[in-house]
Amino acid sequence: MYYYEYDYDKIDVVDKLMSFISTRQYENALECIGNLDLSQCSDPLILMSKAQCFLRLGKKEEAYDIYRQTIKSCDEKLKEDKDPFILNIKGNCNLILKKYVNAIECYDEVLEIDDKNTLALSFKSVALIRLDEQDAAFDCLERLLEIDSSNNDIKLFKVQYLNTIEKYDESLKILDEVLNEPFEYPQAYMLKADALLETNHVSEALKNVNKSLELNPNISYSWYLKAKILMDKSDFENALKNFDKALTIDGNVDCYLFDKASCYLNLSKFDEAYKTYVKAFELNPHSGGISNSEIFLDFIKDLKVINKNM
């Protein structure tokens, strides 16, 4: 992260704040923000960080209110200067609020000023994927690789996109390049495990996700992915333990809860399944691709009755 517009005192504050957030000490981060003076608290980066903490603590509405405040704060600053840093913050807040078109407008403004701004290109591609503009998203990723063809982080970003559109052969080729480097990337092993699971190489997927967790046990998706792999191997009890580890790190991901509920269902634990599905639908009414959550939940109740009568 670049803090080029800040004086040294503010850089120290931001560094301390980001250290708390990166180690998931969200309460400490909020306390740090609470100790700042009013002018610092209204700074867009500080506000966005505060919103992130609330979101991670499961306080979704409070988080969204602060993201909206952040956008207003960005607008005030942008009246004085079309600063790419502030435009990227505004874009990212719109992205989180699912205002994808507004986010893209911000990133485009950044790219008019600096057509090699990798942050704007990266997050613009995310917004385009959410809008199902796959070709435009791919163009952004290609531009990123043109800017820095040797950057493994950008390669992994592209792999994430390729996995999303189910082009697993292409993603595995790129992952082999990254994994041949001396430095080991836990995300690379995680993404490889994802591609291998989707192509039915379950045992290899398990080896790779275990390697990812060995390198970094704090990535919630790796625990979730391991749970899915164990479900595929019908090891439902151990899958539940891994879902719990994923949810301990990030409890606000609806697919973690939906798949955990499905795991309970495989164990005929209907009450636990029902409660967990409810939590998933509270986060996303269409979790698991379900069009009508009420009908689905009624079906789970019926399953319990049918099971009792068997």
C-alpha angles and dihedrals in degrees: 000000000000120000097179094142094055131090119234095265092056093045088058091051093048093047091052091047094049090048090057092047095047090054091045093246091142097157090053090048091052090048089051090052091047090058093056124098120254096262092054093045091057093053111119095233092048091046092049090049090051090051090050090054093051090048092051090048090056095252094130101165093047089049094051091049090054092047087056090049088051091055090052090049090050090051090054092052093044090059087070100038137001092232114181090214092058092041090055090051090050090048092050092050090051089048092055090046087053092243090136098166091052090048092052090050089057093048091048089055089053091050092050087060097037116013091189097055101134095194092057092046092048096050093039087059089052091052091048092051089052088053089049090243092142099165093050090047090051090052090055091051091048090052090051091054091047089056093050114004093176096052107116093194089061091046090053090049088056091048089054088054093047091051089051092057091040097246092141098158091059093045092050091053091054091045091054088056092050094045091052089065118100092240114076118225116204090199090056092057090046093052091045090052089051092052092044093051091051090051092049097252090131101162092049089047090055092051091052097046090049089053090050091052092046089057096041122005092181099077106103094200091060091058090046091049091049089051090053091049091051090049088054087054089049091244092135099161093056090041089060091054090054093047087054091052091051091049092047088061096040118009096175102072111108096201090057089056095041093053092043088055089051088052090054088050091056088055091049089243093143100169092051090045092051094049092047093048088052090055091049092051091048087061095040123008089206098044113154090019090287111157097196116029095186093058090045093051091048087054090054089052090050091051090057091052093046090049091052092052095050 
